[in-house]
Amino acid sequence: MAVSILSVARTLGRISGWSLSNLELQKMSYMAEMIHLGKTGGSELCREDFEAWDNGPVVPLLYRTAKSFGSKPVRDVFPTSYLVPGTSEYDSVATGYNLLKDKNPGQMVAITHRRDGAWAKRYRPGAKGIVIPKSLILEEYRTRMRG
């Protein structure tokens, strides 16, 4: 069952000890979405869509909620519940966090800007509002797993 991006972000915040910036929340949420799509055969993690922005895949609702923090760690400003440990949704979020937790923001951008990835296929410089279809994110997962 798809959940709110704000629940994903709140869970990432808790897992990280509230140490993640808006950019890091976006990147980890995107990886969690990709992992969830891949492991469930296409079931989405987030109800909201990612868009192809200049800095990579972004969910506008999450961006607006966390933008006042700039590049500083985002505090618990999310009016949603945490994901429940042991669920497939939580496991996808935790896996996304663990894959990227030791990467700096520049490395995270490089990972989500993969040349043959979903973001790159939809990105238009300076444009916002260009949705990255979940089917392309699933395709990226499958490509990453093959090689």
Secondary structure, 3 states (H helix, E strand, C coil): CCECHHHHHHHHHHHHCCCCCHHHHHHHHHHHHHHHHHHCCCCCCECCCEEEECCEEECHHHHHHHHHHCCCCCCCCCCCCCCCCCCHHHHHHHHHHHHHCCCCHHHHHHHHCCCCCHHHHHCCCCCCCCEECHHHHHHHHHHHHHC
